[in-house]
Amino acid sequence: MIYCLFCACEKDQRPLVVGKIQAASKLATTEFTIDKIVHGTKTKKLFWVVKLNEARFLAYSKAIIKTGIDLNDIKPEDIKIDGSKIELQLPQVTVLNFSYPPREFRLDEEITDNKFLNVISLEDQEEFFRRAELDIRNNLEYMGLVETTQQHTRTLLRGLLKSLGYQEIYISFTSNELAIDKVDLGTAKSE
């Protein structure tokens, strides 16, 4: 009888757990730096048939990607509590910030080579960097970002949940896919 009273009076801790987790809002658990070699050529032709010369361009760049979980997407049914046992179903890993800063661009002057009547213009360079950024964005899902971010998120949340008194902690994700906002970088070069 006394046991029943204690169980009946036990507070539902779900709002506390949801509140603590959602307080972090967008939880960025991992930052990646991706080095990218940017290259391109520009061919000068005579009458569109005979190749006169080829100008080359080579530069180094970096992209900085922050990934994490949008904790505002957690619903009450994603959290199951049974005494000191808790099960969390977290939203998929999301790219929270993608940065491709021009200050990180470095021109390789030994390989970059302009030719007579064939110069790599600023517009050409911008096109090469745009293509490089698009290549990075298109290949993010193959770079291990999801697995690394899921592991970092599990580690962080396990620490938080242990401090709240949970002994058995199970964390899963709704998807093993990477969520990234689609950005139109203009696939056709304007002439």
C-alpha positions as CSV (number, residue, x, y, z in Angstrom):
1,M,0.0,0.0,0.0
2,I,2.8,2.5,0.9
3,Y,4.6,1.5,-2.3
4,C,1.5,2.4,-4.3
5,L,1.3,5.8,-2.6
6,F,4.9,6.6,-3.5
7,C,4.5,5.5,-7.1
8,A,1.3,7.5,-7.5
9,C,2.9,10.6,-6.0
10,E,6.0,10.2,-8.2
11,K,6.2,13.3,-10.5
12,D,6.2,12.8,-14.2
13,Q,9.8,13.8,-15.1
14,R,9.1,14.0,-18.9
15,P,8.5,17.8,-18.9
16,L,11.8,18.3,-17.0
17,V,13.7,16.2,-19.4
18,V,12.1,17.7,-22.5
19,G,12.7,21.2,-21.1
20,K,16.4,20.5,-20.3
21,I,17.0,19.0,-23.8
22,Q,15.1,21.7,-25.7
23,A,16.9,24.4,-23.8
24,A,19.9,23.7,-26.0
25,S,17.6,24.4,-29.1
26,K,19.9,23.6,-32.0
27,L,22.6,21.5,-30.4
28,A,25.8,21.8,-32.5
29,T,27.9,18.9,-31.4
30,T,30.5,18.7,-34.2
31,E,32.5,21.1,-36.4
32,F,34.2,19.8,-39.5
33,T,36.9,21.5,-41.6
34,I,37.1,20.3,-45.1
35,D,40.1,21.2,-47.3
36,K,39.4,21.5,-51.0
37,I,41.7,22.0,-54.0
38,V,40.1,24.2,-56.5
39,H,41.2,23.8,-60.1
40,G,40.2,24.8,-63.6
41,T,41.3,25.4,-67.1
42,K,40.4,27.9,-69.8
43,T,41.2,27.0,-73.3
44,K,41.7,29.5,-76.1
45,K,40.8,28.2,-79.6
46,L,41.1,29.7,-83.0
47,F,37.8,29.5,-84.9
48,W,36.4,27.2,-82.2
49,V,38.5,24.3,-83.6
50,V,42.2,24.8,-83.2
51,K,43.5,24.8,-79.6
52,L,45.9,27.7,-79.2
53,N,46.7,27.5,-75.5
54,E,45.3,26.6,-72.1
55,A,45.4,28.8,-68.9
56,R,45.4,26.9,-65.6
57,F,44.1,27.8,-62.2
58,L,44.8,26.1,-58.8
59,A,43.9,27.3,-55.4
60,Y,43.3,25.9,-51.9
61,S,40.1,26.5,-49.9
62,K,38.4,25.4,-46.7
63,A,34.8,24.8,-45.8
64,I,33.6,24.8,-42.2
65,I,30.6,22.8,-41.4
66,K,28.7,22.6,-38.1
67,T,26.4,19.7,-37.6
68,G,24.0,18.8,-34.8
69,I,20.4,18.1,-33.8
70,D,17.5,20.5,-33.8
71,L,16.1,19.7,-30.4
72,N,13.0,21.7,-31.0
73,D,11.8,18.8,-33.1
74,I,11.6,16.4,-30.2
75,K,8.0,15.4,-29.3
76,P,6.9,14.1,-25.9
77,E,6.4,10.6,-27.4
78,D,10.1,10.6,-28.4
79,I,11.0,10.3,-24.7
80,K,10.1,7.2,-22.7
81,I,10.9,7.1,-19.0
82,D,10.7,4.0,-16.8
83,G,12.2,4.7,-13.4
84,S,16.0,5.2,-13.9
85,K,15.7,4.0,-17.5
86,I,15.2,6.6,-20.4
87,E,14.8,6.1,-24.1
88,L,15.3,9.0,-26.5
89,Q,14.4,9.1,-30.2
90,L,16.3,12.1,-31.6
91,P,15.7,13.9,-34.9
92,Q,18.1,13.4,-37.8
93,V,21.5,15.1,-37.9
94,T,21.3,18.5,-39.6
95,V,23.9,20.8,-41.1
96,L,23.3,23.8,-38.9
97,N,26.0,26.1,-40.5
98,F,27.9,25.8,-43.8
99,S,30.7,28.4,-44.3
100,Y,33.0,28.7,-47.3
101,P,34.9,31.8,-46.3
102,P,36.9,33.6,-49.1
103,R,39.5,34.6,-46.5
104,E,40.5,30.9,-46.5
105,F,41.2,30.9,-50.3
106,R,44.9,30.6,-51.2
107,L,46.0,30.9,-54.8
108,D,48.9,28.5,-55.9
109,E,51.0,30.9,-58.0
110,E,53.4,28.1,-59.2
111,I,50.7,26.2,-60.9
112,T,48.2,29.0,-61.8
113,D,49.3,30.1,-65.3
114,N,47.8,32.7,-67.6
115,K,48.6,32.4,-71.3
116,F,48.9,35.0,-74.0
117,L,45.5,36.3,-74.9
118,N,44.0,33.8,-72.4
119,V,43.7,35.1,-68.9
120,I,41.8,33.5,-66.0
121,S,39.5,36.4,-65.0
122,L,37.9,37.1,-61.7
123,E,34.6,35.7,-63.0
124,D,36.4,32.5,-64.0
125,Q,37.9,32.2,-60.5
126,E,34.4,32.8,-59.0
127,E,33.0,30.0,-61.2
128,F,35.8,27.6,-60.1
129,F,35.1,28.4,-56.4
130,R,31.3,28.0,-56.9
131,R,31.8,24.6,-58.5
132,A,34.1,23.6,-55.6
133,E,31.5,24.6,-53.0
134,L,28.8,22.8,-54.9
135,D,31.0,19.7,-55.0
136,I,31.5,19.9,-51.2
137,R,27.8,20.3,-50.6
138,N,26.9,17.4,-52.9
139,N,29.3,15.1,-51.1
140,L,28.7,15.9,-47.4
141,E,26.5,12.8,-46.9
142,Y,29.5,10.6,-47.8
143,M,32.0,12.2,-45.4
144,G,31.0,10.5,-42.2
145,L,29.3,13.6,-40.7
146,V,26.2,11.7,-39.5
147,E,28.0,9.0,-37.6
148,T,30.5,11.4,-35.9
149,T,27.7,13.8,-35.0
150,Q,25.5,11.0,-33.6
151,Q,28.4,9.8,-31.5
152,H,29.1,13.3,-30.1
153,T,25.4,13.9,-29.4
154,R,25.1,10.6,-27.6
155,T,28.1,11.4,-25.4
156,L,26.8,14.9,-24.6
157,L,23.3,13.8,-23.8
158,R,24.4,10.7,-21.8
159,G,26.3,13.1,-19.5
160,L,23.3,15.4,-19.1
161,L,20.9,12.5,-18.4
162,K,23.3,10.8,-15.9
163,S,23.4,14.1,-14.0
164,L,19.6,13.9,-13.9
165,G,19.9,10.5,-12.3
166,Y,19.2,8.1,-15.2
167,Q,21.2,4.8,-15.1
168,E,20.0,3.1,-18.3
169,I,20.1,5.5,-21.3
170,Y,19.1,4.5,-24.8
171,I,19.5,7.0,-27.6
172,S,18.4,6.5,-31.2
173,F,17.9,8.7,-34.2
174,T,14.8,8.9,-36.5
175,S,17.1,8.7,-39.5
176,N,20.7,8.1,-40.5
177,E,20.4,10.6,-43.3
178,L,22.0,14.1,-43.3
179,A,19.5,17.0,-43.5
180,I,20.9,20.0,-45.3
181,D,19.1,23.0,-46.8
182,K,19.3,23.0,-50.5
183,V,21.1,26.0,-51.9
184,D,20.9,27.1,-55.6
185,L,24.4,28.2,-56.5
186,G,23.3,28.7,-60.1
187,T,24.3,25.6,-62.1
188,A,24.5,27.4,-65.4
189,K,27.3,29.9,-66.0
190,S,26.0,33.1,-67.3
191,E,27.7,34.3,-70.5
